[in-house]
Amino acid sequence: MSIGEALAEARREAGLTVAQVSQRTRIRQTIIRGIEGDDYSVCGGDFYARGHIRSIAKVVAADPGPLIKEFDTTHRAPGALSATAIDELVTQSRAAGQRRRNRAMVAGVVTIGLALVVAGFAAYHVLAGPQRTARAGPAAGGHGVTPRPAGHGTAGPAPSAAPAAIASPAPTARHGPARATAPPAARALTPARVTAAGPGGGDNPQFAYRATDASHATAWRTDWYTTARFGNLYPGTGLLLDMGHPVTVTGVAISLGSAPGAALQIRVGAARGLAQRPPAARAAGAAGVLRLRFSRPAHGRYVLLWFTRLPGDPAGTFQASVYNIELTGA
């Protein structure tokens, strides 16, 4: 009996459907069906296939050990990474960390020794007499070292709910009396339709409407991934808002989940394919209610919300949630 047949039989004996196994393991149904058919091409590599087999086996009460051994024997590609399980990676990481600590300890001992040598040399010159000291000129030509202000030249953490690089232009001084001109009042823009966007039709397209249903109790969520960069499978994922006619967008408010770490872009254009258009706004390290104000109005019928990085979740995987999107403009 093959690995897929064994898992499928164990699932049926446990009285579980593919959808229930997917919900408990957070593995896509298409991947589960592929594994039950002994097709591992949808897993994204041997490393992920071994993890999926282990997770599914635990849910359907099957022993994962023989299944992993069978996979390594018949399906594993040559290479160190493909043959490494998660527990083995943890062990290797701990060993590497210990080696780094040992090197740091040796470097510390060497530094202390050098410091003692320098101190002894300085003491010798002091005790040698004032004449030697009197002939010595000021060190480094008399120039002191000016300390740099704390934090100068280093980038601080990105705020979780502030856009990146979308500051408003500074006001320009003008001659003559100033005229008070009120900008046109922005109003809420209602999308005619919202769909999932991304490779293979996007993530969870059946729930895309939840991002604009004006309810903060429901959300559209991306699929879960093993890394913040979509497990190196896709460049991104998101939602496409069809406004029904051309509009001018000046800002957007997005209600995200509470976990920080999402990076996203807003693109606006006249055609559905917006991948090549420059972002009208972007944010990094985002969480909670994110309000983006465009540096200049963006015109078009379609608005793309595109995630390029996902926040972590309590399960140790990565997934973004969108509870609501509100557009303003004219």
Order of alpha helices (4+ residues) and beta strands (2+ residues): alpha-alpha-alpha-alpha-alpha-alpha-alpha-beta-beta-beta-beta-beta-beta-beta-beta
